[in-house]
Amino acid sequence: MAVKKTKTVFVCQECGYESPKWMGQCICGAWNTFVEEKVLPIDGEDKRRRSSSAGTEGGAGARAKATRISDVRSGDYTRMDTGIGELNRVLGGGMVKGSLTLISGEPGIGKSTLIIQAAAQIAGRYGTVLYVSGEESEEQIRMRADRVCRGSVDNLYLLAETNMEAVMKVAEEIRPVFLIVDSIQTMYSEDLDAAPGSVSQVRLCGNLLMRLGKMGQLPIFIVAHVTKSGELAGPKIVEHLVDCVLHFTGERNQELRILRAFKNRFGTTSEIGAFEMEEEGLIEVENLSKSFLEGLEDGTEGAVATAVYEGTRPLLLEVQALTSPTNIGFARRTTVGVEHSRLNMILAVMDRKAGVSLINQDVYVNVVGGLKPEGTSIDLAVALAIYSTFKGIPGSSTTLAIGEIGLTGDLRSAPNADKIIREAARMGFKKIILPKKNAERIADVPAGVRLAGVTGLREAIAELREAAPGARGER
């Protein structure tokens, strides 16, 4: 193994000027400020490095150099409009130059469709876009582009390649403004003998793409596979390496698709984007609340409307519940969109604080649309939906319930209740059951809306029975 020889340089402590020999006076005018330093040359072609040094671009004499934080230019990131409003929303306002974004999802969910639509929009707005595919031929990608892309795609270049060195060479030749790699599990580097998709290959290819993007201020989208459990395949280090991690979810037999950010260095992770899969590609869903509430009708037992605040907008949705007598063994608890542990807690509070025992009942809870809302604002709606189906109380399509249930049976305040109320009024709701503390802080109540402020679960149940159209009473 060859030993790298060090060389001696003299550095001015005032301005940082480097000289191969000692000088009494620096070019900045300072005297006797030079200090001798030993420098270990770094190979500029070392692919493991994030970028070249600040002073020189490559070369055997390239020297790593730290920068004072006060000398680093700070300001807003330069963002690119993808031409897709819902994608811009999830990214935090657009795509940041030099960013590395990882997008994953189940096979056939629409990842490639979304990306090629964004690629076509960016190609028409900003210039050359390079789409690298290790899974499909150029003809297959062209067929999809003809179906889902609108307008001219002359600036969109296709490359069917799995060799990372070849991809980087082509990127240097055509200098795209946006690069897409579909997918990272199919790429390999000549520096390793491991098979494509292995931990070492995915890690190395991710590092090479990061180096390419950061050095050239090139935004890069990486498509990734998922495991059987729906988690991102490959080493966890890739998620730490990238700037944004997006996940595309939805049922393949349904049209609705939800895009959510699990990590975003340039924005919030609480935003979601909604799309519908149509023959002409993915269509943005502007009124997501309406699509979630389409099946909510008067007189339906076990259905209650609720709301959560996702990022910068309130989102109204429907919670459904069903109870059935247990035949054998222990009672079953099945949830879709609600944490299993959270449901068990709500059932325990209903038993001890509201006198509703479900120990001999199977309980099923579903958030309509396949959405998994974050936070605890839907607790009250879950409890009321369970009570409604257990007691045979028909639900009201104009009543909405929000609030967190505490272990003492009281209701805790829901965040952004004022904005949720305005959205509920716009959607035609007449009565909103919410924690009393929230109701007291709402000064401007929309016309035609009645706020039912309650302190505990028993009061909320009483308000539900009052709102029920043609209630049949308890069984």
Salt bridges, closest charged atoms under 4 A:
GLU18 OE2 - ARG63 NH1 2.23
GLU36 OE2 - LYS38 NZ 3.58
GLU37 OE1 - ARG63 NH2 2.53
ASP46 OD1 - ARG48 NE 3.07
ASP71 OD2 - ARG68 NH1 3.02
ASP81 OD2 - ARG125 NH1 3.05
GLU86 OE2 - ARG89 NE 3.73
GLU86 OE1 - ARG313 NH2 3.17
GLU135 OE2 - HIS225 NE2 2.54
GLU136 OE2 - ARG144 NH2 2.56
ASP146 OD1 - ARG142 NE 2.75
GLU165 OE2 - LYS47 NZ 3.29
ASP191 OD2 - LYS47 NZ 3.62
GLU239 OE2 - LYS236 NZ 3.22
ASP243 OD2 - LYS214 NZ 2.82
ASP243 OD1 - ARG265 NH1 2.77
GLU301 OE2 - ARG472 NH2 2.44
GLU310 OE1 - ARG260 NH1 3.54
GLU374 OE2 - ARG260 NH1 3.67
ASP379 OD2 - ARG342 NH2 2.50
GLU404 OE2 - ARG342 NH2 3.75
ASP410 OD2 - ARG412 NE 3.08
GLU423 OE2 - ARG426 NH2 2.74
GLU463 OE1 - LYS431 NZ 2.72
GLU463 OE1 - ARG450 NH2 3.38
GLU466 OE2 - ARG450 NH2 3.47
GLU474 OE1 - LYS391 NZ 3.75
